[in-house]
Amino acid sequence: MALLGQSRIASNLNQLAYHANIGALIVGAQEKEDIAEANAHLLAIRTLLVKALGKSR
C-alpha cells in the first residue's frame, strides 16, 4: 500500500484525463482496449482492498 501511495500513478492518470478532456489525446481502438483492461484491473484492486479492510463498499 505504501509503495502504491508513493507511485505517480494518480498523477499520470490525472494527466491522461486532462489531455483527453481538452481533446489532445488521440485514442484508437487499441488504446480503448488498454484503458478498459486497466479499468478492470483497478476495479479488481479496489474490490480486494475494500474486502481486506472489512468494508462493505
C-alpha positions in Angstrom: 0.0 0.0 0.0 2.8 2.4 0.9 4.6 1.8 -2.4 1.3 2.4 -4.3 0.8 5.6 -2.5 4.3 6.8 -3.3 3.9 6.0 -7.0 3.0 8.6 -9.6 0.0 6.6 -10.9 -2.6 9.1 -9.7 -0.7 12.0 -11.2 -0.2 10.1 -14.5 -4.0 9.2 -14.6 -4.8 12.9 -13.9 -2.6 14.0 -16.8 -4.3 11.5 -19.2 -7.7 12.6 -18.1 -6.8 16.3 -18.6 -5.4 15.7 -22.1 -8.5 13.6 -23.0 -10.8 16.3 -21.8 -9.1 19.1 -23.8 -9.1 16.8 -26.9 -5.3 16.5 -27.1 -5.3 12.7 -26.5 -5.8 10.6 -29.6 -7.4 7.3 -28.6 -7.6 4.5 -31.1 -9.1 1.0 -30.8 -6.0 -0.5 -29.1 -5.8 2.4 -26.6 -9.5 1.9 -25.8 -8.9 -1.8 -25.2 -5.9 -1.0 -23.0 -7.9 1.6 -21.0 -10.8 -0.9 -20.5 -8.3 -3.6 -19.3 -6.6 -1.1 -16.9 -10.0 -0.1 -15.6 -10.9 -3.7 -14.9 -7.6 -4.2 -13.0 -8.3 -1.1 -10.9 -11.8 -2.3 -10.1 -10.4 -5.7 -9.0 -7.7 -4.0 -6.9 -10.3 -1.7 -5.3 -12.6 -4.7 -4.5 -9.8 -6.6 -2.9 -8.7 -3.6 -0.8 -12.2 -2.9 0.4 -12.6 -6.6 1.3 -9.2 -6.6 3.1 -10.3 -3.6 5.1 -13.5 -5.3 6.1 -15.6 -2.6 4.4 -18.9 -3.2 2.5 -18.2 -0.7 -0.2 
